[in-house]
């Protein structure tokens, strides 16, 4: 599913007003990032950085991190290791999560408007009550994932593969992986 011009405008307005509407949002989460993810060096240097909205963090390692209520709009976490991370009520609108590992991640009530989850591992992830409108799930693995009461449509689910644990009423499972 492709974003429309109106969808981009709505996303921009949401991102502009999200910070004032959620003053308790966390923007100071500590993470570990591999400095040279494509390097052939045998020992890779790690550094601790703060996540800011829109920040590029390809290859970040956030396994089992608690990012509840975090403001992560537009953050780029391509190929990030997010297994078991807690994104409950996090703002991830416009986030780039392509090929990220979100296995067992908790995204309950997360705002994922226009997020790119193409090729992501979403096995056993929790998207209950999450807003995925305009998000791309192309080639995402959703085996065992829960989309109970999530805002997602059939076209988005059809882009993914696997048998999810729960889907919103009227939505059918996509093709197997």
Secondary structure as the mmCIF struct_conf table of DSSP 4:
data_model
#
loop_
_struct_conf.conf_type_id
_struct_conf.id
_struct_conf.beg_label_comp_id
_struct_conf.beg_label_asym_id
_struct_conf.beg_label_seq_id
_struct_conf.end_label_comp_id
_struct_conf.end_label_asym_id
_struct_conf.end_label_seq_id
HELX_LH_PP_P HELX_LH_PP_P1 UNK A 2 UNK A 4
HELX_RH_AL_P HELX_RH_AL_P1 UNK A 5 UNK A 21
TURN_TY1_P TURN_TY1_P1 UNK A 23 UNK A 24
STRN STRN1 UNK A 26 UNK A 26
STRN STRN2 UNK A 30 UNK A 34
TURN_TY1_P TURN_TY1_P2 UNK A 35 UNK A 38
BEND BEND1 UNK A 42 UNK A 43
STRN STRN3 UNK A 46 UNK A 50
TURN_TY1_P TURN_TY1_P3 UNK A 53 UNK A 54
STRN STRN4 UNK A 56 UNK A 56
TURN_TY1_P TURN_TY1_P4 UNK A 58 UNK A 59
STRN STRN5 UNK A 61 UNK A 61
TURN_TY1_P TURN_TY1_P5 UNK A 63 UNK A 64
STRN STRN6 UNK A 66 UNK A 66
TURN_TY1_P TURN_TY1_P6 UNK A 68 UNK A 69
STRN STRN7 UNK A 70 UNK A 71
TURN_TY1_P TURN_TY1_P7 UNK A 73 UNK A 74
STRN STRN8 UNK A 76 UNK A 76
TURN_TY1_P TURN_TY1_P8 UNK A 78 UNK A 79
STRN STRN9 UNK A 81 UNK A 81
TURN_TY1_P TURN_TY1_P9 UNK A 83 UNK A 84
STRN STRN10 UNK A 86 UNK A 86
TURN_TY1_P TURN_TY1_P10 UNK A 88 UNK A 89
STRN STRN11 UNK A 91 UNK A 91
TURN_TY1_P TURN_TY1_P11 UNK A 93 UNK A 94
STRN STRN12 UNK A 96 UNK A 96
TURN_TY1_P TURN_TY1_P12 UNK A 98 UNK A 99
STRN STRN13 UNK A 101 UNK A 101
TURN_TY1_P TURN_TY1_P13 UNK A 103 UNK A 104
STRN STRN14 UNK A 106 UNK A 106
TURN_TY1_P TURN_TY1_P14 UNK A 108 UNK A 109
STRN STRN15 UNK A 111 UNK A 111
TURN_TY1_P TURN_TY1_P15 UNK A 113 UNK A 114
STRN STRN16 UNK A 116 UNK A 116
TURN_TY1_P TURN_TY1_P16 UNK A 118 UNK A 119
STRN STRN17 UNK A 121 UNK A 121
TURN_TY1_P TURN_TY1_P17 UNK A 123 UNK A 124
STRN STRN18 UNK A 126 UNK A 126
TURN_TY1_P TURN_TY1_P18 UNK A 128 UNK A 129
STRN STRN19 UNK A 131 UNK A 131
TURN_TY1_P TURN_TY1_P19 UNK A 133 UNK A 134
STRN STRN20 UNK A 136 UNK A 136
TURN_TY1_P TURN_TY1_P20 UNK A 138 UNK A 139
STRN STRN21 UNK A 141 UNK A 141
TURN_TY1_P TURN_TY1_P21 UNK A 143 UNK A 144
STRN STRN22 UNK A 146 UNK A 146
TURN_TY1_P TURN_TY1_P22 UNK A 148 UNK A 149
STRN STRN23 UNK A 151 UNK A 151
HELX_RH_AL_P HELX_RH_AL_P2 UNK A 154 UNK A 159
BEND BEND2 UNK A 160 UNK A 160
STRN STRN24 UNK A 161 UNK A 161
BEND BEND3 UNK A 162 UNK A 162
BEND BEND4 UNK A 165 UNK A 165
STRN STRN25 UNK A 166 UNK A 166
TURN_TY1_P TURN_TY1_P23 UNK A 169 UNK A 170
HELX_LH_PP_P HELX_LH_PP_P2 UNK A 171 UNK A 173
#
